[in-house]
């Protein structure tokens, strides 16, 4: 969908746009020097890839793991397609940011809920994943343990099932609230005086953001549907409302309202004058519904609860569950927030769903021998993003695979883009395999992925779908593991401010001209440009930079260095032109440092540690090995390239400060070569192009990429002296150096004898002296 939207905006066919961008990005990635195995390149929009997900769809259909039903779905008018629940962010489309409406459509669904318990259980078996992502997945799966209670309709025609985790409060239920999307709402209202009011309310709710509807600070509102149900425990007659805070996605779409013990219900009851009955009294208190200003949600003793009076409400949960099962008033139940994955998209640029509709045979899957169902690429696109497939007779018309009759029709919906991304990593293991989704032996060798890197925004999208998809593959015997990714790093996003013209919408940076007094204006119409907030770079919002232009101006290594230095990988990176300039200056500084001393270092071998060093030589040698240790740890254990680069910068500063004092000595030149070569090799993964040139400049014939990673000597990094910070009553008052092997008593004596501290104390008696890990002394007076 993102590719299709961009293609339509540029008035170009999605296929051409996609392949052009693949070529462009491949070229950029190669120019940036990324070490990818290009023999494993694949494109998920090619038939040789999506034929296998069509094959899996058919297998899943045959096992009942896929189904089609009419459902109220999330509809983005701007993108002209359905969105999965996970693709709606705060009521807005994940891609274009426009408000999402509700619409009734026939849709295909994957039964991801069949795996909800397993997906949740294995969240605790992902030690290499960030806690934040695991928590987000747990919350999205959303397991709730409680009961399903049946509330009979007053007219005797059926009942309304309600899921609740608070069956202890059932005697206090005084009214029922149903989601506006609930199919019973209009059925119950039909023929009553409330019918038109209910219809208007339901239509209005369809256009409201579901997230906002359920927020605590959103006004609670509803409409009586003109019908009643019976509380099966208290036998109370309960009016039925449709309310904005009830959602079809949670439980059964109906809520037993207990206003005395639920704040949302309390506010609703007060607004519409509904009864409030207290059924839990806190110990030592007596709640009066008439004087209550808020719901009581704490623990207490049950009252007005029939045979359960006097029992602690928490202990009554199981007792009431036993009772409702014994009396057949309901059953114990587990509810998940997770809903089945709707994969139908009413868009053109996607993998066709391999289904045929026959008047005689009904819904028929396409046989394996007829796969792939190829998406025709020689079509003209329609205005507004509508798919041309429903109008393309050459695609739709086919024979029924089951009975052979002509006149059958192909499914014209395509699969959600996240289906493609849910298994590409397995395909990488054998991208040219033609006999199945992948070669099992190679997948057995490579998978699961040792280290996966992806954005936090995919925590409940791609990452959850991939975990589900892998379980499906395992159930079909295609893989022998459940979890696709052993370790996960969620990198931050590259961010930049947006630029928007009132006439031309979002603008690229090069489409903005800065006029006098620094006012940005649109290049096309000269209108003032609104500078928006800093947010993640996005093709749709055009707050991007052209890497080709940066490479032409600064070189690939400058771009690499800036991106890695500007922020640790798990945090967002705010784009800064000044930061790019700074990276460029540092690389030039390193280049000059080597170039200026290469003649003096000809035929000089790196220092091998075979001689005792003193003074500046020892200081530089120590700093070199400290830097090797720090960079190695930062890269290998934390992926913190920014602090690794910072460490190399510190070493460069030390070289600059000490070089003149050591160049006259042969051993000094040997130590200097060791330091310079360490700088070059340590920077080689980060800025390989410049570094390879410098390695050759230093007299080496082989590429720096073939050089072993440097190791550090523990004895070389030990400090002769350590810095001690001295505080008086918690405030820093002095600093001094002392030999590294000094014990706490020696450090204490040195601190008390320090000239500045003696002056600060002014003869006052010392109450206490605290020495902290050879770093700090705190004197209390």
LINKA-V327257 format. One record per helix or strand. SS is the DSSP state (H for helix, E for strand). FROM is the first residue (numbers start at 1). TO is the last residue. Records with the same first field share a line. If there is no record, write none. Layout:
SS->FROM-TO, FROM-TO
This chain:
H->2-9, 14-31, 38-40, 47-62, 85-87, 112-125, 131-141, 167-172, 183-189, 195-206, 210-213, 259-261, 263-272, 306-308, 313-326, 368-370, 383-385, 389-391, 393-396, 417-420, 424-428, 440-446, 456-458, 462-475, 509-511, 516-518, 547-554, 556-565, 577-597, 615-638, 641-662, 666-683, 688-697, 704-706, 714-717, 744-753, 755-761
E->66-76, 81-83, 88-89, 92-93, 99-99, 101-110, 128-128, 143-153, 159-164, 175-179, 222-230, 237-243, 254-257, 280-281, 301-302, 312-312, 330-336, 341-342, 344-345, 352-352, 355-358, 362-365, 397-398, 408-410, 414-415, 449-455, 485-491, 494-501, 505-506, 512-514, 520-522, 528-536, 573-574, 721-728, 731-739, 768-772, 776-780
